[in-house]
Amino acid sequence: MPAFTFEKISPPVRRGPIAPVEQKQRGVIVQMLDRLVEARARRAAGQDKAETAGRDSAAPE
């Protein structure tokens, strides 16, 4: 026979919507990703311009 027993305690009842907090966090993450994508696109566009300019000036034929 056990010397002690555990009493089951139910988890607390959540009240109110939790969705606005998740939406706000998701919004921040989406903004950060947008900034990274824009920066990468700018770098890629700058490299494309440099490559085309380098080809034009390097080929005097």
Secondary structure by P-SEA (a helix, b strand, c coil): cccbbbbbbccccccccaaaaaaaaaaaaaaaaaaaaaaaaaaaaaaaaaaaaaaaaaccc
